[in-house]
Each structure stands twice: as C-alpha cells, then as structure tokens.
Amino acid sequence: MKGIRIFRIVTWCLVAIVATWLIVFGYVLPLRESETEVAAGIATPAIGKPFELVSHKGEVVNNASLRGKPYLAFFGFTHCPDICPTTLFELTDLMNELGPLADRFNIAFISVDPERDTQEMLDSYMTSFDTRIMALRGNSEQTETAVKAFAAYARKVPTEGGNYTMDHTAGVYLMDAEGRFKGTLDMHEPREVRLQKIRRFVNASS
C-alpha cells in the first residue's frame, strides 16, 4: 500500500509539472509574442499618409488626387549634382522603353528644397525629362509633411561659402492605385530588372 501511495504522489506531481509547463509555454509565451508583434507593428512607420503639394504646372496634387493610377514617387532637388538628375533621366528612359504601359502610371518627383525649388525653377528643370513626370513642391511645412507621409528623410547640410545641399532618401517608392506602399525600385539594379519590376507592379496595381 505504501508503494502505491508513493506511486500516486509521484504521478500527480508529474501531472502538475506537465500542466504548469503547458500553461506557461502554451499560453503565456504566445501572449508575449503577440504583444511583441503588436508593439513591432506600432513602431513600423506607415507609408502613404496624406500630403498636399503643387506641381510645376501650378496644379494642386495630393495623395487623394493621385489615386486611380499606380505611381512612383521619389525625393530630390534641382541643385542635386548627380543622383536626382540621373534618376530622372533613367526613369525617362524606362518610360520610353515601356511604351503604352507608361501611360498607366504616374511619376512624382517631390522637392525637398522649398527655398530654392520654386514653381518656375521646377518648370524649367523638368523640360529635360519625360513630360509625364510631375515635379511637386510646397512650403517648408508642406514639404515636411510629404517627407513624413513616405516615412522618408530630408535634411539641409551647410556647405562652404554659406551655401547648402540636401541629404535625403534616394529610393523610388512604388504606390498602388489606392495609395498603398508596394515596395521600392532600386535604380542600381540592372535596367531589365527594373523594367520587369515596373511591369509587374503596374499590371498588379491597375
């Protein structure tokens, strides 16, 4: 009888240990993982928030007016010595290669230099590129809002002689017809890769 009693005690102890293990690892830990996921979701910046700017043709353009067509968006400024004009020339080349497909999406070049990039300056600057590419500008507050709308980055950097340049996000955003972020276009990728990426993006977003 004593042996049976000891066996029962040991058995119940094992059951209690297993039950405790299931509670901790089956309930508490998944809860913590869920809380971590929620926290991570909150920390992830949203891309595609509201903004309103003016095009180089004087038209008001905002996130709502861009809906209906997928679009590419990127940041830059007219005094940029290399990356910005190179990106614009390469996008012009891609649009020419895409033919009629290029009419199914828009491209927005958003200035991060409201002091120097006036509407007149942008209108003159854009004559070197595909006419379907729109340049957008705003005052300092509107520009900051647009930068934040894409979770981007822009900062004035002083240079010699009292001048300045702009440090900014250089990626090209891919936004679908509903204004939702779908990825980026890396201008360092081979030309054919970029063409295929745009084709897939437009066909999936239209």
C-alpha positions in Angstrom: 0.0 0.0 0.0 2.8 2.3 0.9 4.4 1.7 -2.6 1.1 2.5 -4.3 0.7 5.7 -2.3 4.2 6.9 -3.3 3.5 6.0 -6.9 0.3 8.1 -6.9 2.1 11.0 -5.3 4.8 10.9 -7.9 2.3 10.6 -10.7 0.3 13.6 -9.5 3.5 15.6 -9.2 4.4 14.8 -12.8 0.9 15.8 -13.9 1.2 19.1 -12.1 4.6 19.8 -13.7 3.3 19.0 -17.2 0.2 21.1 -16.6 2.3 24.0 -15.4 4.6 23.6 -18.5 1.6 23.7 -20.8 0.2 26.8 -19.2 3.5 28.7 -19.3 4.6 27.7 -22.8 1.2 27.3 -24.4 -0.4 30.4 -23.1 1.9 32.9 -21.5 4.7 32.8 -24.1 2.3 33.1 -27.1 0.7 36.1 -25.4 4.1 37.7 -25.0 4.9 37.0 -28.7 1.6 38.6 -29.7 2.3 41.6 -27.6 5.8 41.9 -29.3 4.2 41.7 -32.7 1.7 44.5 -31.8 4.5 46.6 -30.4 6.5 46.0 -33.6 3.5 47.0 -35.7 3.1 50.2 -33.8 6.8 51.0 -34.3 6.7 50.4 -38.1 6.2 53.7 -39.9 3.3 53.9 -42.2 3.9 54.9 -45.8 1.2 56.7 -47.8 -0.2 59.2 -45.3 -2.0 62.4 -46.5 0.0 65.2 -48.1 -0.7 68.1 -50.4 1.7 69.9 -52.8 1.7 71.9 -56.0 3.0 70.7 -59.4 5.5 72.5 -61.6 2.5 73.4 -63.7 0.6 75.0 -60.8 -1.8 72.2 -60.1 -2.7 71.1 -56.6 -1.7 67.4 -56.1 -2.3 65.3 -53.0 -2.5 61.7 -52.0 -6.2 61.6 -52.9 -5.8 63.1 -56.4 -3.1 60.5 -57.2 -5.5 57.6 -56.5 -6.8 55.8 -59.5 -3.4 55.1 -61.0 -0.4 53.4 -59.5 2.5 55.8 -59.2 6.2 56.1 -58.5 7.4 58.7 -56.0 10.9 59.9 -55.1 12.5 62.8 -53.4 15.2 65.2 -54.7 16.0 68.8 -55.5 17.1 70.8 -58.6 20.6 71.7 -57.2 21.4 68.0 -56.7 24.6 67.3 -58.7 24.1 63.7 -59.6 21.6 61.3 -58.1 18.4 63.3 -58.8 19.0 64.1 -62.4 20.4 60.7 -63.1 17.2 59.1 -61.6 15.0 61.4 -63.7 17.0 60.5 -66.9 16.8 56.8 -66.1 13.1 57.0 -65.4 12.6 58.8 -68.7 14.5 56.0 -70.4 12.4 53.3 -68.7 9.1 55.1 -69.7 10.2 55.3 -73.3 11.0 51.6 -73.3 7.7 50.6 -71.6 5.7 52.3 -74.4 1.9 52.4 -73.8 2.3 50.8 -70.4 4.0 54.1 -69.2 0.6 55.8 -69.6 -0.9 53.6 -66.9 1.1 55.0 -64.0 2.3 58.4 -62.8 5.7 59.6 -61.5 6.1 62.2 -58.8 9.4 64.0 -58.2 9.0 65.6 -54.8 11.3 68.5 -54.0 12.9 68.6 -50.5 14.3 72.1 -51.1 11.3 74.6 -50.8 13.6 77.6 -50.6 15.3 77.3 -54.0 12.9 75.0 -55.9 10.2 77.5 -56.9 7.5 76.6 -59.3 9.3 78.5 -62.1 12.6 76.7 -61.3 10.9 73.3 -61.4 9.0 74.1 -64.6 12.3 74.9 -66.3 14.2 72.0 -64.8 11.6 69.4 -65.9 11.9 70.3 -69.6 14.9 67.9 -69.8 12.8 64.9 -68.8 9.7 63.0 -69.8 6.7 65.3 -69.8 4.6 62.8 -67.9 6.8 63.1 -64.8 5.4 65.7 -62.4 7.5 67.8 -60.1 5.9 68.7 -56.8 6.8 71.3 -54.3 5.4 73.0 -51.2 6.3 75.4 -48.4 8.5 74.1 -45.6 5.6 72.7 -43.6 4.0 71.0 -46.6 7.4 69.6 -47.6 8.0 68.2 -44.2 4.5 66.6 -44.2 5.2 65.0 -47.6 8.5 63.6 -46.4 6.8 62.1 -43.3 4.0 60.8 -45.4 6.5 58.4 -47.0 8.5 57.8 -43.8 11.4 59.4 -45.7 14.3 61.6 -44.7 15.5 65.1 -45.7 18.0 67.4 -44.1 19.7 70.6 -45.0 23.5 70.3 -45.0 25.6 73.5 -44.9 28.5 73.8 -47.4 31.3 76.2 -48.0 30.5 79.8 -48.9 27.2 79.9 -46.9 25.5 77.5 -49.4 23.9 74.2 -48.6 22.9 70.9 -50.1 20.2 68.4 -49.2 20.7 65.0 -47.7 17.6 62.9 -48.4 16.1 59.5 -49.1 17.0 58.3 -52.6 14.8 55.3 -53.1 11.9 55.2 -55.6 8.6 54.3 -53.9 6.0 52.1 -55.6 2.5 53.1 -54.7 -0.6 51.2 -56.0 -3.8 52.8 -57.3 -5.2 53.0 -53.8 -2.1 54.8 -52.5 -0.7 51.8 -50.7 3.0 51.2 -50.5 4.1 48.1 -52.5 7.9 48.3 -52.5 10.8 50.3 -53.9 12.6 50.5 -57.2 16.4 50.2 -56.8 18.0 52.3 -59.5 21.2 50.4 -59.1 19.6 47.2 -60.4 20.1 46.2 -64.0 17.9 48.0 -66.4 16.0 44.9 -67.4 15.3 44.0 -63.8 13.8 47.5 -63.2 11.7 47.2 -66.4 10.3 43.8 -65.3 9.6 45.1 -61.8 7.7 48.1 -63.1 5.7 45.9 -65.5 4.7 43.5 -62.7 3.9 46.4 -60.4 1.7 48.2 -62.9 -0.2 45.1 -64.0 -0.8 44.0 -60.4 -1.8 47.5 -59.3 -4.0 48.7 -62.1 
